[in-house]
C-alpha cells in the first residue's frame, strides 16, 4: 500500500502562512522555511508588544498630564496625589485628553485640586 501524505492539508498549511507574510521583504515572503520563521517570530513580537503598548501609552499620558500641570505651577506627582486625596476618579487617559484638547476643563480640574 502506498504511503499517504495528505498533500492537500500540507499545501493549505503552507498557503496560509505564505499569505500571512505576503507583504514582507526579501525571501521572507516566498521561501517556505524563511517565511515560517518570520511568521512565528512575528507572532512572538505581536504577543510581546500588546503588553508593551499599554506601557508606552501610560507613559505618554503621564507626560501629557505633567506638561499640562506644569503650566499652572504644579508637578505631575503633586497633582495626582491631590487628585486622589480629593477622591476625583479620573484616569490618566481622560486627564491627558483634557490636557491636550480641552485646556479650560483641565484648568478647572487643577484649580479644584489646588
CORPERA-V407541 format. One record per backbone hydrogen bond with DSSP energy under -1.0 kcal/mol. CO is the residue of the C=O (numbers start at 1). NH is the residue of the N-H. Records with the same first field share a line. If there is no record, write none. Layout:
BEGIN
CO: NH + NH
END
This chain:
BEGIN
6: 10
7: 11
8: 12
9: 13
10: 14
11: 15
12: 16
13: 17
14: 18
15: 19
16: 20
17: 21
19: 22
21: 24
25: 28
26: 29
27: 31
31: 35
32: 36
33: 37
34: 38
35: 39
36: 40
37: 41
38: 42
39: 43
40: 44
41: 45
42: 46
43: 47
44: 48
45: 49
46: 50
48: 52
49: 53
51: 55
52: 56
53: 57
54: 58
55: 59
56: 60
57: 61
58: 62
59: 63
60: 64
61: 65
62: 66
63: 67
64: 68
65: 69
66: 70
69: 72 + 74
70: 73
75: 79
76: 80
77: 81
78: 82
79: 83
80: 84
81: 85
82: 86
83: 88
88: 90
91: 95
92: 96
93: 97
94: 98
95: 99
96: 100
97: 101
98: 102
102: 106
103: 107
104: 108
105: 109
106: 110
107: 111
108: 112
109: 113
110: 114
END
